[in-house]
Amino acid sequence: MQKEELVNYNLFLYSFSRDMAPKDKVKFIRDFFGYKLTKSKKRYSYGGLLKKLNGVKISNNAFLIPKNESQIIEAYLNSRGVDFVVKQ
């Protein structure tokens, strides 16, 4: 039996500022979490940044990211104007 590598995660809690436009919120959610689309009886699935970085969505405003990917997420959230707190 091989030892499994344990990965440490950071917990991110995020919120949108009141002055953020609804279209910007939707764009962030789609880009970050991904989405599914049905068109002409075909199903399409678009994975977001969270999936690419092996993150886990916990709730509507919380997710886990491996510690080694945290800087990427922090830069992304700052660039999109999303307020967040990181718990280790």
N, C-alpha and C positions, 0 to 999 in steps of 0.2 A: 504494500500500500504506500503510495507516494504522499508526501506532505503537501497539503494545499497551501498555496500562498495566500496569506491574509492581506486584504487591501483595506487601508484606512480611508474613511470617507469624511467629507465635510458636509455639514448640514447648511443649506442656504434657505433663508426665509426672504421672500421678496414681496414688494407691493408696488403699485403704480401710483404716481403722483396724480392729484386731482386735475391738474391742467393737461394731462396727456390725452390726446385725441383718441376716441374709440378705435379708429382705423389703425392707429399705431399699436394699440394694445393687442388687437387681433393679429396684426402682422408679427408681433413679438411671439405670441403664443403659438402661431403656426410654424414659424421658423425654429423656435426653441423646442417645442414638444412634438412637432409633426402633426399630420392630419391624414384623414382618409376621405376619399372622394369617389362617388359613384356617378359615372357618366356613360350614357348609352349602354346600360346594363353591364358595364365593365367597372371593376373596382380597382382603384389606384390607392397606393399607400405611400406617403412621403414621410420618411423618418426625419426627425429634427436633430438639432445639435446635442440634445440630451442623450439620445440613443447612440450617436456617434462616439460620445465620450464615456459610454457605459454608465450613465447616471440612472437614478431611480426616482420617479415622481412619488412623493409621499402624500401630498394633499394639493389643494388648489393653489396654495402659496408656499409650498416647501418641496425641496428635492435634495437628494444626496448625490454628491459628485466625488469620485476618487481624488484624494489629496493632490496627486501629481497633475491633475487637470484643473485644479481650482483657479489658477492664475488666468487660464483661458476664459473661464466663465466670468470671473470678476471683470476682465477687460470687456467682454461682450456685454454684460449687464450695464457697465458704465457707459459704453458707447450708445446704448439704446435708451439711456435715461431712466433706468429702472432702479428703484431704491431697494437695497438688500442688506442683510446681516448674515455673517458667516459664523457658525458655531462649530467648534472642533471637537 
